[in-house]
C-alpha cells in the first residue's frame, strides 16, 4: 500500500474543492454587485443566464455555447462585456481571460461598481 499516493489524491481533491468554492463565492459577489441574487451563481446554466442578463444580452445566447469554437469566442466576448459593465477597460478583460484567479476577485471584492449592461451599448 502506498500512502503517499493516497494522500496526494486526497490533497488534490481538497485543492480542487477549494478552488471551486472560491470561484463560486467570487461569482456570488459579482452577481450581488450587479443586483442579482447571489445564490444564482450556484446553479449551473442558470448562472450563465444571469450573467447574460447582467451584460444585457438575450437568453438565447446560451445556445451559442453548444457550437464548437464559437463558444470560445462568445465566452471571451461575454467576459469583455462583463468588465465593461463594471466600468473596466478591455485591458482588464485580458486579465480576466488570462489571469482569472487574480482578476475575478479584483472585480468581485474591489471597488468596481456595476454601471449597467454594457451589451446594450455595443
LOZA-328592 format. One line per 3 residues: number of its first residue (from 1); their letters; for each residue y, z, x of C-alpha. Coordinates in steps of 0.2 Angstrom, whole numbers. Each point is the difference from the previous one (the first is absolute). Layout:
# LOZA-328592
NUM> A> Y Z X  ... $
# end
This chain:
# LOZA-328592
1> XXX> 0 0 0  17 -5 7  13 12 -6 $
4> XXX> 14 -9 9  -2 -15 -11  -1 10 -16 $
7> XXX> 16 9 4  8 -16 4  -4 -7 -17 $
10> XXX> 6 15 -9  16 0 11  3 -18 -4 $
13> XXX> -2 3 -19  12 14 0  13 -11 10 $
16> XXX> -3 -14 -13  3 12 -14  15 7 8 $
19> XXX> 8 -17 2  -4 -5 -18  8 17 -6 $
22> XXX> 15 -3 10  3 -18 -6  -3 6 -18 $
25> XXX> 13 14 2  12 -13 8  -2 -12 -14 $
28> XXX> 2 15 -13  17 4 8  6 -19 0 $
31> XXX> -5 -1 -18  10 16 -5  15 -6 10 $
34> XXX> -1 -16 -11  -1 10 -16  -18 -4 -3 $
37> XXX> -13 14 -3  -8 5 17  -17 1 -7 $
40> XXX> 0 -18 -2  -3 -2 19  -17 7 -3 $
43> XXX> -7 -13 -12  -6 -16 8  7 -16 -7 $
46> XXX> 12 10 -11  10 5 16  2 -18 4 $
49> XXX> 7 -3 -17  12 14 2  5 -7 17 $
52> XXX> 3 -17 -9  11 9 -12  10 8 14 $
55> XXX> 4 -16 8  3 -9 -16  -14 -12 -1 $
58> XXX> -11 -5 -15  -17 8 -2  -9 -16 2 $
61> XXX> 4 0 18  -15 11 3  -11 -15 -4 $
64> XXX> 7 -8 16  -9 13 10  -17 -8 -5 $
67> XXX> 4 -16 9  -5 0 19  15 -2 12 $
70> XXX> 12 0 -14  -3 18 -2  6 4 18 $
73> XXX> 16 -10 -2  4 9 -17  -4 17 7 $
76> XXX> 12 -3 14  13 -6 -12  -3 15 -11 $
79> XXX> 3 12 14  16 -10 4  6 2 -17 $
82> XXX> -5 19 0  11 3 15  14 -10 -8 $
85> XXX> -1 10 -15  3 16 10  15 -8 9 $
88> XXX> -9 -4 16  1 -16 10  -13 -13 4 $
91> XXX> -2 7 17  -7 16 -9  -12 -11 -8 $
94> XXX> -7 -5 16  -2 19 4  -9 2 -17 $
97> XXX> -12 -14 4  -4 4 18  3 18 2 $
100> XXX> -4 6 -18  -6 18 5  18 3 7 $
103> XXX> 11 -10 -12  -8 5 -17  4 18 3 $
106> XXX> 17 -4 6  3 -9 -17  -9 14 -10 $
109> XXX> 8 15 8  16 -7 8  17 -1 -8 $
112> XXX> -3 -18 -7  5 -1 -19  -7 -11 -13 $
115> XXX> 13 -14 -3  -9 -9 -14  -13 -14 0 $
118> XXX> 4 -12 14  -11 -13 -8  13 -4 -13 $
121> XX> 13 -4 13  -11 -13 10 $
# end
